[in-house]
C-alpha cells in the first residue's frame, strides 16, 4: 500500500510530474540541454524574486550548503541555528576546515536580527548562514529583517538554507539581500529527491573567486561560470530531474500562480496550527511558525510509533520529532501539492486513532 506522505520531505509527487522523469535522454552538451536549463533558470528567478544566476547540483541541498560556505568564507562564518539543520552548516564548516562560530537560539525561538547585529559588530565575520525554514523545529526565521542588518556590512555575505520552504513561502532573494539561497527538489517544489539548486549573487561569485581551495565537484565559481557561459554544467547533471523541474515550474508559475501557491501553503498551515492548538500545543513561538511544516508537542504522551503504524495501515504517514525532540514532538508537513481535503483526511484519521474529539 502506498502511504501518502505528510513528512518534511520527500513529498508526494503528482503523477504528471513523475512521468516527466521518464523522458528520453538528450546530450547534456546539446542546444536542447541549454534551452532546458535556460527555461528552468528563468522560472526559478521568478519564483525566487531574483536576477541572480541559478545553478543546479545533482545532490541534496547539503551539497550546495557545502559549496556555499566553503566557497564564500575567507575569514570566519557566523552560523545561526534554530535546530538540527542549522547545526549542519556548522558541521560542514568544521569538516571543511573553515573557521566558524555557532549561535544557537533557545528551543522554539527564532534567530533574531539583534543576534546577527551583535555578531557582526565584532568585525570577525565575512559570512552569515541562516535557515529560512527549520524542519526539526517548525521555525521560519525572519530572513527579511536579518537581511536588513547584513546590508549594513558591505563585506558580509548572506547564505540562506530555504530547502524546506522555497516554493511554499515567499522569499524575495534580491530585496532581502540574500547572496546564496539554496533549496532542494523533494520539498515544496514537489519533485523526487536528487537535485538541489541555488541563486548566486555576483557579490558571492566575486568573493568566492578569491578563495583558492573551493573543492572540485562543488566549486561554486565553476558552477556559476559554466551557467553564465552557456546554461550548462561542468559535470553531467540529472537530466531526468531537469525535465521534471522544468515542467513543474511551468505549472507553478503559469497554472497555479506563484502567489496562489504561497497562499495555499499559508492557509493549510493555519488550519494545521489551529488543529494542533486544539488538541496539543505548538513547539515554535507564535511569531516564527513555519508555513510548510508544523512541529507539535506531544502533550498527551501517545506512542508515536503506534500512531504512525496505524496511520500507515490507513495509507498515511507523518514524522516523529527530530533528534533530541524525538517522541516529545511530532511533525506534519503540508508541502508541495497538498490540498485542504488531503490534510482534513489525515487529521480526521489521527483523531480517530487517538480518540480525540473532532
N, C-alpha and C positions, 0 to 999 in steps of 0.2 A: 504494500500500500504506500502510495506517495503521501508524505507528510507536508502539509502546507507550512512554509517557513515564516515564522514571526520572530526570527532571531536577527541580531545585528550584522548579518551577512554570513554566507551568501544569502541572497534573497530569491523569491520566486521570479522566474524569467518567463515573460509572455511567449507563447508558442511561436508567434510570427518572428519574434526577435531571435529565439533559439534556432529557428530554421535557417537564419542568415549565417550561422556558424558553419553550415554545410555548403556554402558557396564554393564553386570550383576555384582552385588557386590561380593566382596571377604572378608574374615575375615581380619580385619586390624592388627591382630597379627599373621597372617599366613606367611609362607615362600613365598607365592606369593606376599604378600604386601612388604616384604623385598626386593625381586627381583625387584619389580616395582620401589621402591624408589632408589635402587642402580643404576638402569638404568637411572632414572631421574638425579641423582646426577652426574654420570659420564659425561653425555652430557652437563649438566649445567656447570661443571668445564671446559669443552672445550669452551663453548660459552663465559664464563667469564674469561678465561685465568687464572685459579687459581687452586691451590691444596688445598685450604681451604675447610672446611666442609660446606656442603649445608644443610640448614634447610628450611622447609616449614611451613607455618602457614595458617590455614583456616580463613583468614581475608584479608582485603585490605592491601596495603602497609603501611598504617598508623599504623597497629598493630605491624609490625616489626620495624618501626621507634621508637615506644614507647618502645619495648623490648630492642632495641639497646641503646638508650640514657639513659633509666632508669637503665639498667643493667651495663653499662660501665662507667658511670660518678660517680666518687668518690669525686673529688674536685670541678670542675666547667667546664661547657661546653661553648665553643665559637661557636655560631651559626651564620653562614653566610647566608644571604638571598638576593636573586635577584627577589623575588616575593612571592606570597601567600603561596606556598608550602614550601619555605624556612622558612617563618614565622611559619609554622606549627610545625617545630622542636622546636621552642622557646615556643609555646603554650603547647606542650607536656611536655617540661621540667617544665614549671610553674605548670601544673596540677599534676605533679608527685613530686612536692616539690624539684626539682633539681636546684641547683644554676647554672645560665646561663646568658650570655650576648649576645645580638644580634647585629650583624654588617651588616648594610644594604647598598648595592651599590646604586648609582644613577640610576634612571629609564633607562632601556635599556643597562646598563653596567654590566659586569660580576663581580664575586668575583675574586680578583687577588691574586697571590702568595704574593705580597707585603703586602696586607691587613692581610693575615694569619700570615706572618712573624712578623708583628708589634704586633699582639695579643699575639703570643706565646712567644715573647721576654719578656713579663711581668712576665712569670712564673706562671700565675694564673690558667692555664687550663690543663686538662688532656684528654679532648675530643674536637675534631673539627667536626662539621657537615657541609656538603656542598651538594647542589643539583648538580648532573651531568647535569640534564636537567630540566628546569623550564617551565612547561606548561603555566603558566599565562603570561609569558613574551617572550616566544620563545627563551630563552637564554640557551646555552650549555656552562657550565663553564670549564675552563682549569684544569681539575682534575689532569691530569698527572703532570703539573707544580706545583700545590698546594701540591701534594703528595711528591714531591722532597723537599719542605720546611719542611713538617711534619716529614720526615725521619730523620731530624737532631735532633729531640726531642724524645728520647727513651721512655719517659713516656707518650706520647700523642697518643691517638687512633684516627683513621680517619674513620668517618662514612659517607657514601655516599648514597644519595637517587638517584637511577637510575630507578625509577618507570616508567618513560615515555621514556626511551632510551635503556635500556638493551635488546638486540636482534635486535636493529635497528641501533646501533652505537657501535664501538669497544671500549670496556672498559677492559683494561688489569689489572685486580684486583691486582695480585701479583706484577707485575712490577711497578705499580703506588703506591704501599704501602697502599692499601685500606684494612682496618681491617674488616669492615662490609659493604657489598654492597647489597642494597635492590632493589627489583623490584616486579611487580605485573603481574598477568596473562593477564589482559584485555587491555594491551597496545601493545608494539612491539612484544610480544610473540604470540599474535593473538588468545587468548582463551577468554572465558567468564570471567567476574569478579567473585571474591570469594576466590582467593588464592594468597598469596604472598610468596616470597622466598628470601633468602639472603645467601651470603657466610659469614662465621665467621672464622676469623684467630685464631690460637692458642693463640696469644698475647691478643686478645679481650676476649677469653674464660678465660684465667688466670686472667685478670684484673677483669672481672665480678664476678669471684668466691669470690673476696674479699669484694663484696657488699652483705650485709645480706638481704636487702629488694629489691628484683628484681621483685616482683609480683609473680603470680602463673601461670596463663594460658600462659602468655607471658614471662616466665622466660627463657632468652637466654641460661643460663647454662644448665637448664633441657632439653631444646630442643637439644642443642649440644651433651650432654652426651648420650641421648637416640639414636640419629642418629649414633654416634660413636660406640655404643654398638651393634646395630642390624638393622640399617637403618629403624627404626620405630619412633613413636612419643608418647609422654606422654598421649595425648588425641586422640580422634578419628579424623583422617584427612578426607578431602573431597576426597574420592576415585575417584569420577567421574572426578574431575579436574585432579587428578593424571593420570588417563588413558589417558585423552586428552593431558595433558602436555607431557607425555612420547612419545606419537605418534607424536606430533608437533615437539618436539625436534629432533626426528629421521629425520623428514622431513628437518628441518633446517640444521642439521649437515651433513646428508648423501645424501640429494637430492639437495636442493638449494645450500648448501655450506655456511659456516659462512661468509667468506669474500665477497661472491657474495651478500649475504643478506645486509651486510653493504653498499656495493657499490650501490645496488639498492635504498636504502633509501637516500643515498647522492645525487644520480642523480635526484631523484624525488624532493628532497629539492632544488637543484639548479634550476630545472625547475620552481618550485613554486615561488622561490625568484625572478627569472627573470620576471615572470608574475606580481608579486606584485610590483616590482620597475617600471614596465612599466605603471601601472595604479594607483598605490598608493605610499606608502613608507613603509619601514620596521621598526618595533619598536626596535629590538635589534641591537646593534652596529655590524659592519661588522665582527669583529674578534670573535664573540661569538654567531653566529646564529645556532639555532638547526637544526639537520638533520631529525627530526621526527615531529615537529610541528612549524608552522610559524605564528608569530604574526604580523599582518598587520595594519598599521594606516589607519583609515577611513578618508582619506584626502578630499573626495568629499562629505562627510556628508550624505550618503544614510541612509535610515531607515533599520537597520539590521533586525528587526523583520519581516518587509515586505519581504525583500530579502529571509530570511530563510523560510518564509511561501511559497513563490513561488517556491523556490528550493524543498521544501517538496512535492509540487504538482507534481514535475518532478522526485521525487524519490531520492533526495539528502538532506543531512543536514550538516551544518558547525557550528562552535561555535562563540558565541559573545565573546567580551573581558571579562576578569575575574576581579571581584572586582571593584576597582576604575577605571579600564580601560574599563569597560563595555560601549558599544556603540561608544567609540572613537577608539577602536581597534576591530579586529575580528581575529579568528584563524582558520587555516586549517591544519589538520594533514595528514600525509602520512605514517601511521604506518602499521606494520604487513604485510598483503598480498597485499597492494595497488600496482597497476600497473600504467605504464605511460598512458595507454588507459583510466583507471579509472579517473586519475587526469585530463587528457585533456578534457574528457567529462564534468566533474564538472566545470572546468574553462570556457569552452565554454558556459555553461548554465548561469554562473554568468555574463559573458559578454553580453549575450543576454538579460537577465533580466534588467541589469543596463544600457544597451545601450552603452557599452564600445566598442572601436574599437578592432577588433580581431587581 
